[in-house]
Amino acid sequence: MASSIPLPAVARLCTLYQVLCDLNESGQQRVSSSALGEILGVGAHNVRKDISYLGETASAGGGYNVINLIELIALRMGFNREKVTCVVGLGHLGSAILHHERFRGGEFKIVAGFDSNINLIETMHSGVNLFPAYEITETVKKMHIELAILTVPSSGAQEVAQRLIDGGIEGIINFTPVVIKAPSSVLVRNVDLTGEFRVLSALLHLRENN
């Protein structure tokens, strides 16, 4: 079912899931499609259509049951199974991700960190196992790592990605500006921070000069 959902709808449902989790934590039990649309910046009909991709769900006049909708999205999108993850590149960004409390267990669990700097690995204090970059392929296979976060210098991005691919990685979040070449069996999400700043800067410029 999830594979037939359009990518924009998948992205909105992922955001919706976090919104619903926040509402649940605040004690809210029900929410309307109009209220969700206002939070997400889309129309209520878009919210209802996105949710319809998940299958039938009760939405009476009082709106959606928050917990039921959280559970439905988690089930259909696979959020109810822990994903084993690693970080490659332990500079400032990689280290921050490695030690982030959200990745200590639950939906995503970082079990390994890699870096080409052996000295860094030996001196870094971490509750996560750290390995030299040349051990990526072997370690990914051994620990059954599914997802990787790539924060290495651009010059080595493709080589490191290939080691991950050779180890059987299923998905990569790429924080480098390099477009990673990967087989269709490996999903790559590119997060170019400089590019995002450019888009934001351009939008601000266009708004100010309109």
N, C-alpha and C positions, 0 to 999 in steps of 0.2 A: 504494500500500500504506500509506504513512505517514498519508494522510488518513483512513483507516478506523480508526486506532488511537485509543482513547478518550483524552481530554485528561489524566486522572490517570496513565495508563500512559505517555503521552508525557513528562510531567514526571518520572516515576520513571526512565525510560530515559535522560533527559538527565543526571540525577544519577548513574545507573549508569555512564554513559560516563566521567564525571570520576573516579569511583571506580576504574574499570578502568585509566584512564590513570595514576593514582597507583600502582596495584599494578604496572603494567608498569614504571614508572620505578624502583620498588623492587626489580625483578628477579623478581617472582613470575610464573610461567608459566601456572599453572592455578588455578582457584578454583571452589568449589562453590556451588550456589544457596543452601545454608544459610548459608555464610559471607557471601555477598553480602546475604542477607536480614537478617542480624544487623547489618551495617554500615548498611543502609538503614532499619532499624527496621520491616521487614515480614516476612511469612512466606516461606519458601522457595518455596511454591507460587505466591505472587504474583510472585516473580522469574521463575520458569519461564514463567508465563502471559504476563508482559510481553515476555519474550524471544521467545515463540512468535509474537507479532504480526509479528516481523521476518522470519519464514520459517524454514525448516529450518536447524538448526545442531547440530553434533555435541556431545553432552554425555554422555560415557561415565561410568563409575563414578568416574573421577578428576576430574570436574567440567568446566568450560568452559576452553578455551584462551583466555587473556586477550587476546592479540594478535588472534586470529581474531574474537573477540566485539567488540573495539574497531572493527575494520574493518567488521564487519557493521552495527553501529549507525551508524557514520559514513556508510556507503553508503546505508542505508535512510532515514536522517534528514537527509541532505544536508550532513553535517559535513565532507565531503571537498572542499567547494568554498568558496573564500574569499568572504565577504560584505562588500560595500563599505558602510561605515557613517559616520555623522556624529554630532556632538554639538551640540545647540542649547541655549545658555545656559552661559556660561563663568564662572560663580561658583565657589565652593569645590568643590562636588560635580562640576560639569561639567569643571572644569580637572583635577581628580584623575583622572576617567575618561579625558579627552583624552590625558593623559600616561602612562596605565597601560601597562606593558610588554606586557601580554597583547593589546593592541589595535594593535600595531605591524605586524602581519602574521600570516598563518596562517589560522585559522578566521574571524576577524573583523579587518577593517582599517579603522581610522578615517582617512578621507582629508580631512575638513573639519570645521571648528568654526565656529559662528555665534553672534553676540551683537549685541544692539541698541546696546551701548556701544562706539562707534567708538574712543574713547580707549583702552579696554581692549584692543581688537584690535591697535591700533598699538603698544602697549607690551608686550604679552605675547610671551614668547619660546617658540616652539613649532616642532617639526619638521613640524607639520601645517598645511596652508593654512587661514587664518582669513578669514572673510567677515562683512560686516554682515548683520543679519537680513533686511533687505529684499531680499537677493540669494538667499534660500533656494531659491525655486522654480526660478529659472534655473540655479543651481549644481547642484541635485539632478538636474535633467535632463541637464546637460552632463557631469557626472561619473558618471552612471548609479548614483547612490547608492540602495541598496536598503533599508537600515535606519537608523533615527534614534533617538537617546537624547535625551529631552526633560527638561531641568532648569531651565526658565524659571520666573519668578514665576507664580502661579496666574492672575492677571488677564490674562495674555497667552497662556495655554496653548492655548486653542482657535484663536486667530488664527494662531499659529505652526504648530500642527498642520495647519491648512488650507493653509498655504503649502507644507508638506511634501507633503501629499496632492496638491495641484495640480502639484507637481514629479514626481509618479509614485512616491512612496515606497511600499514594500510592507509595512513593519512599523514600529511605534513602541513603544519602551519608555518609558512615561510615569512620571516620578518626581514629578509634581505630584499634589496631592489632587483635581484636577479630573477628572471623567469626560469623556474626549475623545469627541466625536461624529465617527465616521468611517464611510465606506462599507464594505460587507461585504468588499470586495476588499483592504482595509487591515487588517492584524491589529494590535491594540493590547494590550499587556500593561501593566497598571497596578501600579506598585510604590509604594504609599503607606507611607512609612517611619513616619509618625506612627500610622497605622492598625495597622501591624505591632507597634509598641510597645504600643498599647492592647490588642491581642490577647494579647501576652506578659504584660502587666501583669495582665490579667483572669485568665489561666490560673494565674499565680502566686498571686493573691488567692484564687481558688477552691480551689487546692490547700492553702493555709495554713488555710483556714476549713472544710475538710471533715473 
